[in-house]
Amino acid sequence: MDKSKKAVIVGQGYVGLPVAMRAVEVGYDVVGLDIDERRIVALSNGESFVGDITNDELRRRLDSGRYLPTTSYTEAAGFDFAIITVPTPLKESLPDLSYITDSAKALAQFITRGSTVILESTTHPGTTEELLVPILETGSGLTADVDFYVGYSPERIDPGNKVWGFVETPKVVSGLGPESLVRVKDFYDSLVERTVPVGTPKEAEMTKLLENTFRHVNIALVNELAIYAHALGIDLWESIDAASTKPFGYMKFVPGPGVGGHCLPVDPSYLSWHVRRQLGHAFRFVELANDINDHMPDYVVRRLLMSLNNVGKPLKGSRILMVGLAYKKNTGDVREAPSLRIRELLEEFGAIVLGVDDLVEDHHWPKEMLRGTLDAETVSKSDAVLLVTDHDYLDLNILDNSDVPVLDTKNALKGASVEHL
């Protein structure tokens, strides 16, 4: 690779920052763009908020002189590659592609002949060709796949995964045409161990939605099983472990307090919305999975209420210690985390909720929620404990040895006072 190549990574979050760090490592001059000034200031000071990127790694990239975190799109001038890794949330239950639109408009003026623009943000099939390309062509005055190149490569970042990181995970790649595919594939071939080309951006966009819809539906299955197994007096966790010994035809999924992050609460809804809009049909599997997973926080609160009732205490006025707020183990990400809805429901019942999660940054901590630490004294002053996220740093022995009722949504505890989801 020509070491003078310039890559602009739009979005410096859980997806964009690892891409930026790897691009610097292999020799690109990287501009890390983000509209969050606080995030850019932190990155410029060598402070990483992404668990997979250490402060030391970030500072090494800064010290190399080849990583520039900034809020200014003027720094994108002269780019060879631009990778868009911005959020695509739901807004009033509908896909919100405004971040893609805004990024594309800002980048378009800096496109030159030979430039390549790649979208990584999760979205519905057709977004690259029907939304992104027209914006880039209008803003640049150039023709895609003739003067410049466009592709789509779905992100597959799994925060906290120590085995399958960005480099080790195969990268699906696509291009608007054959030459675009060559450019996109060459870029990712320089970053990851293996690329997987597909025919068009639509197939690549569908790949991402398929992956997360598969997870979403299977998690909904075991969540509903957890509800009924408990009512039937069956230890579902033991059944799951037993089923997992089958070496073929089975893949392990486990129940939990709900789904969180950007992917599972959002991505399947993109697919369901697209099918309904284009074909006029309901995607029944997705809508059923949404209904089950969205209501798991209600079930958790109901189980906690029953645990308190068994010891003669009402939920109203009770002190509830919620251990772990992040949606995923060993991360500080609270986007769409089920803990937020659980806390809301508990407070509606009049409970006093104290949260414990050292990995969640102060500016992401829920407003007006009390913050504490997991220790014997805090547990003893609580009326009940709810384990939502079993981070490795937590000393869970404290909960195993407690006399306080504990509801464990992760099957991480074995104590006598512990009930499992």
Secondary structure, DSSP 4 states (H G I P E B T S, - for coil): --TT-EEEEE--STTHHHHHHHHHHTT-EEEEE-S-HHHHHHHHTT---STTS-HHHHHHHHHTT-EEEES-GGGGTT-SEEEE-----EETTEE--HHHHHHHHHHHTT--TT-EEEE-S---TTHIIIIIHHHHHHHHS--BTTTBEEEE------TT-SSS-TTTS-EEEEESSHHHHHHHHHHHHTTSS-EEE-SSHHHHHHHHHHHHHHHHHHHHHHHHHHHHHHHTT--HHHHHHHHTT-SSS-------S---TTHHHHHHHHHHHHHHHHH----HHHHHHHHHHHTHHHHHHHHHHHHHHHTT--STT-EEEEE--SSSTT----TT-HHHHHHHHHHHTT-EEEEE-TTS-GGGSPTT-EE----HHHHHT-SEEEE----TTS-THHHHT-SS-EEESSS----TTEEE-
